[in-house]
Structure formats: structure tokens, C-alpha cells
């Protein structure tokens, strides 16, 4: 992956090991070391970031990266957009998993009911940068024992190794192709809802302020999760984490 390049990026920076690609990307921006669109890749991370205070175990073999995009004014949720692009890529490359590959609002990809990929985004408004962090368990053969019951990898599920360079190229091909429409405010709501992990399920949503219970209806054009809290009462949620869900 040291020689990875893509037309979307002016520069690709590869590191054998980092604490966090997102932290590194932010330091590069703040020190004016990197300019334009750039990609920060790591062979492994020692302090990968998950949502909130969670960490992301990032051993050798997986895809650990942060894409830094300059000067864009996104009108809807870049995390959900990125998740759609990753889901489309994986179903194109590995049709056998398509029926069991789901997008979990707001920032995960699940395969056979286990977490396969996490996505985080942040906005450095003073620098006009959006950072998109992606952790994708590709050629990971052994999972941390605390994660094994709830996480998986492509290699574990497919029982073979995969081509990280091909996956990453196709992800950003799909991303770049759909980006102009996304910048104009178009989010592929139909695709997301078709492949949603939570749609139609009774869920508990933790918003950090309170926990809400209801039936997940899908997302709206802005990427908000729609929950039917009681019959006829549908509420959009723009942030939160589903901590439990049942059919």
C-alpha cells in the first residue's frame, strides 16, 4: 500500500505504524505540512479511534486511513455517504456477501451481524477541511478476544485473503463518482434504507442526553434516523448510537 495513488488525492502519505491516522492528518493540516486533498494511510494503528470514547483495534492486515478533503461544503451527512460508497464497493467485489452486508446508522458496516467497518468524520472549519476516518477489517485473521463475539473481517468471512489496494481504489472510485451529486445535497436514501441494519427493528437509541425507544423507519434526505416513538409519532435523530435492537 506504500505506492497507493488515486486521482481524488493530491498526495498519499503512508506510515508503517501510527497512533491514529486522524490525529496525524489533523497535525499535518495544522502545521501546514499537507495541502489540498490528501490521504493518510497506516499499516497498523496503536490508538485507533472509535465513536465517542471507544477505541478501534487496528492490527496489520486491515485498512486504516483518513481522507482529508479541502474546501467542500457538504449539505448532508458525509459519514453516511461514505458508508454507502463502501457498501457498494464490497458488494461489487464480493457478491457472495451482499445479502448479509448491512449499513448500521450512523457509521458502521456489519457483515453477518458483526461489525466489519467503522467510519468517523470531523470538520476542521477554521482550516476548511473535512476528515473521514475509515477502519475496515480486511485481512485480519485474529480478533481481540473482547471483540471476537461482535466483530469480524473479510478474511474470516470469505476464508481467504483479499486485495486491499483493489478495495481502496474501488471505494474512492465510487466516492469520487458520486461526490458531485452529494455536494449538491443528494444522498442515496433509497440505497441506504434498502441495506439498513436497523430499518424495521425496535431499537434503543442513546443520544448522550437520553435514551429513546421505538421502531427504526429509515433515514431521511439529510441522513437523520427516523424513529417511530409511538404510533403516528415519527422523530428524526441527527446523532446517537443504537445500543440495542430486536426484530
KOLMI-920672 format. One record per residue (C-alpha): residue in three letters; z, x, y. Coordinates in steps of 0.2 Angstrom, whole numbers, padded with zeros to 4 digits, always signed. Example, Ala and Ser with C-alpha at 12.3 -4.5 7.8 and 13.67 -1.06 7.14 Angstrom:
<gunus>
ALA+0039+0062-0022;SER+0036+0068-0005;
</gunus>
This chain:
<gunus>
UNK+0000+0000+0000;UNK+0001+0015+0011;UNK-0018+0013+0015;UNK-0017-0006+0018;UNK-0028-0012+0033;UNK-0033-0029+0039;UNK-0043-0034+0054;UNK-0029-0045+0061;UNK-0019-0030+0065;UNK-0022-0015+0077;UNK-0010-0005+0067;UNK-0001-0005+0050;UNK+0014+0005+0048;UNK+0021+0009+0030;UNK+0038+0016+0026;UNK+0044+0020+0008;UNK+0061+0013+0012;UNK+0069+0003+0027;UNK+0084-0006+0030;UNK+0074-0021+0037;UNK+0056-0022+0042;UNK+0060-0035+0055;UNK+0073-0024+0063;UNK+0061-0009+0063;UNK+0047-0020+0071;UNK+0059-0025+0084;UNK+0064-0007+0088;UNK+0046-0002+0089;UNK+0042-0016+0101;UNK+0057-0012+0112;UNK+0054+0006+0113;UNK+0035+0003+0117;UNK+0031+0013+0101;UNK+0019+0000+0094;UNK+0007-0011+0104;UNK-0004-0026+0100;UNK-0003-0034+0083;UNK+0004-0023+0070;UNK+0011-0025+0053;UNK+0027-0016+0047;UNK+0027-0013+0028;UNK+0041-0006+0016;UNK+0041-0001-0002;UNK+0059-0007-0003;UNK+0072-0013+0009;UNK+0091-0009+0008;UNK+0096-0023+0021;UNK+0083-0037+0019;UNK+0087-0052+0030;UNK+0088-0070+0023;UNK+0091-0086+0033;UNK+0107-0086+0043;UNK+0119-0073+0036;UNK+0110-0072+0019;UNK+0103-0055+0013;UNK+0086-0053+0003;UNK+0086-0041-0011;UNK+0071-0031-0009;UNK+0068-0018-0023;UNK+0052-0008-0027;UNK+0038-0018-0033;UNK+0039-0033-0021;UNK+0030-0036-0004;UNK+0042-0034+0010;UNK+0034-0035+0028;UNK+0035-0041+0046;UNK+0020-0046+0055;UNK+0021-0044+0074;UNK+0009-0054+0084;UNK+0007-0052+0103;UNK+0003-0064+0116;UNK+0002-0080+0106;UNK+0009-0097+0112;UNK+0012-0107+0096;UNK+0015-0125+0099;UNK+0022-0129+0081;UNK+0032-0120+0068;UNK+0025-0103+0063;UNK+0036-0102+0048;UNK+0029-0117+0040;UNK+0011-0112+0044;UNK+0014-0095+0036;UNK+0021-0104+0021;UNK+0006-0114+0019;UNK-0005-0099+0020;UNK+0005-0090+0007;UNK+0005-0105-0005;UNK-0014-0107-0003;UNK-0016-0089-0007;UNK-0006-0089-0023;UNK-0014-0105-0030;UNK-0031-0097-0026;UNK-0027-0081-0035;UNK-0016-0088-0049;UNK-0022-0106-0053;UNK-0011-0107-0068;UNK+0005-0109-0057;UNK-0002-0121-0045;UNK+0006-0137-0052;UNK+0023-0128-0051;UNK+0022-0119-0035;UNK+0031-0128-0020;UNK+0034-0126-0002;UNK+0053-0129+0002;UNK+0056-0133+0021;UNK+0058-0124+0032;UNK+0055-0106+0025;UNK+0053-0104+0006;UNK+0041-0104-0008;UNK+0048-0110-0025;UNK+0040-0107-0042;UNK+0046-0117-0057;UNK+0061-0122-0047;UNK+0066-0105-0042;UNK+0064-0095-0026;UNK+0049-0084-0025;UNK+0046-0081-0007;UNK+0056-0081+0009;UNK+0049-0082+0027;UNK+0058-0079+0043;UNK+0052-0080+0061;UNK+0058-0074+0078;UNK+0052-0074+0096;UNK+0054-0059+0107;UNK+0049-0069+0123;UNK+0053-0055+0135;UNK+0040-0045+0125;UNK+0028-0059+0121;UNK+0030-0055+0103;UNK+0032-0067+0088;UNK+0039-0058+0072;UNK+0035-0066+0055;UNK+0045-0058+0041;UNK+0040-0061+0023;UNK+0048-0056+0007;UNK+0038-0060-0009;UNK+0044-0056-0026;UNK+0028-0050-0034;UNK+0030-0035-0046;UNK+0049-0037-0048;UNK+0054-0036-0066;UNK+0073-0037-0065;UNK+0083-0048-0053;UNK+0101-0045-0046;UNK+0112-0055-0058;UNK+0119-0065-0044;UNK+0101-0071-0040;UNK+0093-0072-0058;UNK+0098-0091-0060;UNK+0090-0096-0044;UNK+0076-0083-0040;UNK+0060-0077-0049;UNK+0045-0066-0047;UNK+0026-0067-0051;UNK+0028-0054-0064;UNK+0042-0063-0073;UNK+0032-0080-0072;UNK+0015-0073-0077;UNK+0021-0059-0089;UNK+0010-0047-0081;UNK+0009-0036-0065;UNK-0001-0042-0050;UNK-0011-0033-0037;UNK+0000-0033-0021;UNK-0014-0027-0010;UNK-0026-0041-0015;UNK-0012-0054-0012;UNK-0008-0047+0005;UNK-0026-0046+0010;UNK-0029-0064+0005;UNK-0013-0070+0014;UNK-0019-0063+0030;UNK-0037-0069+0027;UNK-0031-0086+0026;UNK-0019-0084+0040;UNK-0032-0077+0052;UNK-0045-0091+0047;UNK-0033-0105+0051;UNK-0024-0096+0066;UNK-0036-0103+0080;UNK-0033-0121+0075;UNK-0014-0118+0073;UNK-0013-0110+0091;UNK-0021-0127+0097;UNK-0007-0136+0089;UNK-0014-0141+0072;UNK-0003-0140+0057;UNK-0009-0144+0040;UNK+0004-0158+0037;UNK-0006-0166+0023;UNK-0006-0150+0013;UNK+0012-0146+0016;UNK+0018-0164+0011;UNK+0006-0163-0005;UNK+0015-0147-0011;UNK+0033-0150-0004;UNK+0048-0147-0015;UNK+0059-0159-0006;UNK+0047-0174-0002;UNK+0054-0190-0011;UNK+0070-0182-0015;UNK+0088-0186-0010;UNK+0094-0171-0001;UNK+0109-0164+0009;UNK+0104-0155+0025;UNK+0115-0143+0033;UNK+0111-0141+0052;UNK+0126-0130+0055;UNK+0133-0144+0066;UNK+0134-0157+0052;UNK+0128-0162+0035;UNK+0115-0176+0034;UNK+0111-0185+0018;UNK+0095-0195+0015;UNK+0078-0196+0007;UNK+0065-0182+0012;UNK+0049-0191+0018;UNK+0039-0175+0023;UNK+0036-0166+0039;UNK+0028-0172+0055;UNK+0014-0163+0065;UNK+0027-0152+0073;UNK+0034-0146+0057;UNK+0050-0156+0058;UNK+0058-0163+0042;UNK+0058-0182+0042;UNK+0074-0189+0033;UNK+0077-0207+0029;UNK+0096-0208+0033;UNK+0096-0226+0028;UNK+0083-0240+0025;UNK+0071-0240+0040;UNK+0080-0226+0050;UNK+0070-0210+0049;UNK+0076-0195+0059;UNK+0066-0179+0062;UNK+0076-0162+0060;UNK+0069-0146+0068;UNK+0081-0134+0060;UNK+0093-0134+0045;UNK+0094-0129+0027;UNK+0093-0141+0011;UNK+0109-0136+0002;UNK+0107-0149-0012;UNK+0093-0161-0018;UNK+0091-0173-0033;UNK+0077-0184-0039;
</gunus>
